[in-house]
Amino acid sequence: MLSLPDGFDTAPAAPAAPPQGAPDTSGLHRELCGHRRGDTMGHRYLLAELGRRSDEFLLDELRSEQLSPDAVDLVLEELGRPPRLQARHPDTRHALCAEVLKRNLYFAQQSPGGPEATLSRAATAERAARVFQWAVAPLARDEQYRSDLRELFYRMSRERHATTGNWLWQTFVEPENGQVPDLPPDLWSQLLRDAFRNAATPTVPPSPGSDTRAVQAHHRTPRVLRKGRPVRADRRPAGPGSPS
């Protein structure tokens, strides 16, 4: 049996310890998975910790799909900070755009913390417009996102919620940063076509069983002249002995 030279150890190598001073990513991930909006101290702690991490780390956290809805908001808030936007690598920019479009991350998921932990309609629209502006709008001309944007606008055109209208206005009419997204012409046409169609369609149809007499009064059968006096066209002529 062959023997190894002195100095060689046949025992399995122990797992390498993380470099001294390296951040504890597993602990931060657990904190993000359990975070709720009402936790003020946890909110401040996570914001500070996320500010120390790279774009790649934050992107991996989003891709895990394990974060609480409120933690997703925190990660997106950090990713949208101007210093990060200016220094972001193009590959990471495209990866974030694809992730936001794929999972509709511009609209926050419902938080399980109750009504007090849920964003208001106005805040929801502002958040959605802000995320779209930094994550999607700069790459809206890229052909690889054309079908995703077309599907997004199609869905939005069929949403009659007030939040959707506010989002469209704050994204494409009066964006917060003053920069209207540079959409391809066919997508602009789709947005305008859907906007005109929705403007011509009643948003609240009459409820079943409602009193329609007021409506019917505006749609009477036209009157025509008969023997010198106007009568209703749907009224039968008076016969012999009939009351006039």
QUIRAUR-V435137 format. One record per residue. N is the residue number from 0. RES is the residue in one letter. OMEGA is omega in whole degrees, -180 to 180 (999 if undefined). Layout:
n={N/N}
res={RES/RES}
omega={OMEGA/OMEGA}
//
This chain:
n={0/1/2/3/4/5/6/7/8/9/10/11/12/13/14/15/16/17/18/19/20/21/22/23/24/25/26/27/28/29/30/31/32/33/34/35/36/37/38/39/40/41/42/43/44/45/46/47/48/49/50/51/52/53/54/55/56/57/58/59/60/61/62/63/64/65/66/67/68/69/70/71/72/73/74/75/76/77/78/79/80/81/82/83/84/85/86/87/88/89/90/91/92/93/94/95/96/97/98/99/100/101/102/103/104/105/106/107/108/109/110/111/112/113/114/115/116/117/118/119/120/121/122/123/124/125/126/127/128/129/130/131/132/133/134/135/136/137/138/139/140/141/142/143/144/145/146/147/148/149/150/151/152/153/154/155/156/157/158/159/160/161/162/163/164/165/166/167/168/169/170/171/172/173/174/175/176/177/178/179/180/181/182/183/184/185/186/187/188/189/190/191/192/193/194/195/196/197/198/199/200/201/202/203/204/205/206/207/208/209/210/211/212/213/214/215/216/217/218/219/220/221/222/223/224/225/226/227/228/229/230/231/232/233/234/235/236/237/238/239/240/241/242/243}
res={M/L/S/L/P/D/G/F/D/T/A/P/A/A/P/A/A/P/P/Q/G/A/P/D/T/S/G/L/H/R/E/L/C/G/H/R/R/G/D/T/M/G/H/R/Y/L/L/A/E/L/G/R/R/S/D/E/F/L/L/D/E/L/R/S/E/Q/L/S/P/D/A/V/D/L/V/L/E/E/L/G/R/P/P/R/L/Q/A/R/H/P/D/T/R/H/A/L/C/A/E/V/L/K/R/N/L/Y/F/A/Q/Q/S/P/G/G/P/E/A/T/L/S/R/A/A/T/A/E/R/A/A/R/V/F/Q/W/A/V/A/P/L/A/R/D/E/Q/Y/R/S/D/L/R/E/L/F/Y/R/M/S/R/E/R/H/A/T/T/G/N/W/L/W/Q/T/F/V/E/P/E/N/G/Q/V/P/D/L/P/P/D/L/W/S/Q/L/L/R/D/A/F/R/N/A/A/T/P/T/V/P/P/S/P/G/S/D/T/R/A/V/Q/A/H/H/R/T/P/R/V/L/R/K/G/R/P/V/R/A/D/R/R/P/A/G/P/G/S/P/S}
omega={-178/177/-180/178/178/179/179/-179/-179/-180/179/-178/178/178/-179/178/178/180/-179/-179/179/-178/180/-176/-178/178/179/179/179/178/180/-179/-176/-174/174/-174/-177/-179/-174/-179/177/178/-179/-180/-178/177/179/-179/-179/179/-180/-175/-178/174/-178/178/-179/177/178/178/177/-178/-179/-179/180/-177/173/179/180/176/175/177/-179/-179/179/177/179/180/-178/178/-176/179/178/-179/-177/-175/-172/177/-179/-180/178/178/179/-180/179/178/-180/-179/180/179/-176/-173/179/-174/177/174/-177/173/180/178/-180/-174/179/-176/-178/-179/-177/179/174/-180/-180/-180/178/179/179/-180/-179/179/-178/-180/179/-177/-176/-174/-171/-173/-179/-178/-175/180/-178/-175/-176/179/-175/-177/178/179/178/178/178/-178/177/179/-178/-178/-180/175/179/179/-179/-180/-179/178/178/179/179/-179/-177/179/-171/-179/-180/180/-177/-178/178/-178/179/-179/-179/-178/171/-177/-177/178/173/179/180/179/-178/180/180/-180/178/180/-180/179/-179/-178/177/-179/-179/179/179/-179/179/178/-180/-179/-177/-178/-180/179/-178/-179/-179/-177/178/177/-179/178/178/-180/178/179/172/179/-177/176/175/-177/-178/-179/-179/178/179/178/179/178/178/177/-179/999}
//
